[in-house]
Amino acid sequence: MSFTPQCNALCWFCHNEGDVPPPATHRDRSHKPRERQFDSDAFLRTITSLMEAGLKRVYFTGGEPLVSRWARPVLTQLPPSTPDSTYTLITNGLLVRRNQEWLAQTPLDKIKVSLHYFSDESLMEIARVPQGIGAILDGIEAAREVVPRVELNTLLQRQNEHEIEAILDYALERRLPVQLIELVDTDYNESGSSAAVSAEGAIRYLRNLTSDEHTEIAGVGQGRRVFRVDGVEIDVIHRDLGRHHVGQCGTCPMRPKCVEGFWALRIDHAGGLQPCLLRDDLRMDLRKHLDEPRALTAAVARHIAAFTEGTL
């Protein structure tokens, strides 16, 4: 669930959950993301209905979700989670300390912090953030103080290739799980595709630290290579493990550039639901279904079925 397309960073590779990313708007003010249509009540109705229908995992994203005016009223009023469901906030970490007091009152199970940099120089080169890396590292510590689990995710790229080992050492010292991700091309980051680097270097480093390694292929999306170093999980989204797609993905014209397949539903601040961030034509408007929870879940179920059967 994307609260907002707005962000306090300008990461060059941002796909913004299929909306116009902040760097594109920064370059051209006429290139704007979708207008906000959902408010906190709409988010909460949608979450409640889908969880009652069996949804197990909810990720709150943006943009930067903590920039949104809806973050606090939604996250503090979430329906209770069940033993097999989770709520995760995905953030760049810059605003966690400022919002720490009310975040401690939420039922969040996890905060996942994007750490694509490990110095002031790489932070500025990748995200154009002037505050310095200390602000993000402090945000990680603030997150550790308020939720049961904190994880990191790091996009592998030329700009941070020399820092990956330092990021891993930092995470292992604090026993923070990490996900290393190879660059996924989208319409907005194609001009920087030459910055993509393979995960092979990180894999070699991890193999020097541990022999506990296995691969996981879920049947959809990108396979991952999983390492455990002294009990801390490091997983690598590695394109060499193959791409796995379902339903309409098999004949999709975007398949050559897609590494995901259908594994999640994306709901944005404009009230749209998409099974794929590369396909605006598969977007469904949820707003007309909000007044009737059963109608909402039935409409979403039909949309998913049509997609997986290839009839959407």
Secondary structure as the mmCIF struct_conf table of DSSP 4:
data_model
#
loop_
_struct_conf.conf_type_id
_struct_conf.id
_struct_conf.beg_label_comp_id
_struct_conf.beg_label_asym_id
_struct_conf.beg_label_seq_id
_struct_conf.end_label_comp_id
_struct_conf.end_label_asym_id
_struct_conf.end_label_seq_id
STRN STRN1 SER A 2 SER A 2
BEND BEND1 PRO A 5 PRO A 5
BEND BEND2 ASN A 8 ASN A 8
TURN_TY1_P TURN_TY1_P1 TRP A 12 PHE A 13
HELX_RH_3T_P HELX_RH_3T_P1 ASN A 16 GLY A 18
BEND BEND3 ASP A 19 ASP A 19
HELX_RH_AL_P HELX_RH_AL_P1 PRO A 22 ARG A 27
TURN_TY1_P TURN_TY1_P2 ARG A 29 SER A 30
BEND BEND4 HIS A 31 HIS A 31
HELX_LH_PP_P HELX_LH_PP_P1 ARG A 34 ARG A 36
HELX_RH_AL_P HELX_RH_AL_P2 SER A 40 GLU A 52
TURN_TY1_P TURN_TY1_P3 ALA A 53 GLY A 54
STRN STRN2 ARG A 57 PHE A 60
STRN STRN3 THR A 61 THR A 61
BEND BEND5 GLY A 62 GLY A 63
HELX_RH_3T_P HELX_RH_3T_P2 PRO A 65 VAL A 67
BEND BEND6 SER A 68 SER A 68
TURN_TY1_P TURN_TY1_P4 ARG A 69 TRP A 70
HELX_RH_AL_P HELX_RH_AL_P3 ALA A 71 LEU A 75
TURN_TY1_P TURN_TY1_P5 THR A 76 GLN A 77
HELX_LH_PP_P HELX_LH_PP_P2 LEU A 78 THR A 82
TURN_TY1_P TURN_TY1_P6 PRO A 83 ASP A 84
STRN STRN4 THR A 86 THR A 91
BEND BEND7 GLY A 93 GLY A 93
TURN_TY1_P TURN_TY1_P7 LEU A 94 ASN A 99
HELX_RH_AL_P HELX_RH_AL_P4 GLN A 100 LEU A 103
TURN_TY1_P TURN_TY1_P8 ALA A 104 GLN A 105
BEND BEND8 THR A 106 THR A 106
STRN STRN5 LYS A 110 SER A 114
BEND BEND9 PHE A 118 SER A 119
HELX_RH_AL_P HELX_RH_AL_P5 ASP A 120 ALA A 127
BEND BEND10 GLN A 131 GLN A 131
HELX_RH_AL_P HELX_RH_AL_P6 ILE A 133 ARG A 144
TURN_TY1_P TURN_TY1_P9 GLU A 145 VAL A 146
BEND BEND11 VAL A 147 PRO A 148
STRN STRN6 ARG A 149 LEU A 155
STRN STRN7 GLN A 157 GLN A 157
HELX_RH_3T_P HELX_RH_3T_P3 ARG A 158 GLU A 163
HELX_RH_AL_P HELX_RH_AL_P7 ILE A 164 GLU A 173
TURN_TY1_P TURN_TY1_P10 ARG A 174 ARG A 175
STRN STRN8 VAL A 178 ILE A 181
TURN_TY1_P TURN_TY1_P11 ASP A 187 ASN A 189
HELX_RH_3T_P HELX_RH_3T_P4 GLU A 190 ALA A 195
STRN STRN9 ALA A 196 ALA A 196
BEND BEND12 ALA A 199 ALA A 199
HELX_RH_AL_P HELX_RH_AL_P8 GLU A 200 LEU A 209
BEND BEND13 SER A 211 SER A 211
STRN STRN10 GLU A 213 GLU A 216
BEND BEND14 GLY A 219 VAL A 220
STRN STRN11 GLY A 221 GLN A 222
STRN STRN12 ARG A 224 VAL A 229
TURN_TY1_P TURN_TY1_P12 ASP A 230 GLY A 231
STRN STRN13 VAL A 232 ILE A 237
HELX_RH_3T_P HELX_RH_3T_P5 ARG A 239 LEU A 241
STRN STRN14 ARG A 243 HIS A 244
HELX_RH_3T_P HELX_RH_3T_P6 GLY A 247 THR A 251
TURN_TY1_P TURN_TY1_P13 PRO A 253 MET A 254
HELX_RH_3T_P HELX_RH_3T_P7 ARG A 255 LYS A 257
BEND BEND15 VAL A 259 VAL A 259
BEND BEND16 PHE A 262 PHE A 262
STRN STRN15 ARG A 266 ILE A 267
TURN_TY1_P TURN_TY1_P14 HIS A 269 ALA A 270
BEND BEND17 GLY A 271 GLY A 271
STRN STRN16 GLY A 272 GLN A 274
BEND BEND18 PRO A 275 PRO A 275
TURN_TY1_P TURN_TY1_P15 LEU A 277 LEU A 278
HELX_RH_3T_P HELX_RH_3T_P8 ASP A 280 LEU A 282
STRN STRN17 MET A 284 ASP A 285
HELX_RH_3T_P HELX_RH_3T_P9 ARG A 287 HIS A 289
TURN_TY1_P TURN_TY1_P16 LEU A 290 ASP A 291
HELX_RH_AL_P HELX_RH_AL_P9 PRO A 293 GLU A 309
TURN_TY1_P TURN_TY1_P17 GLY A 310 GLY A 310
#
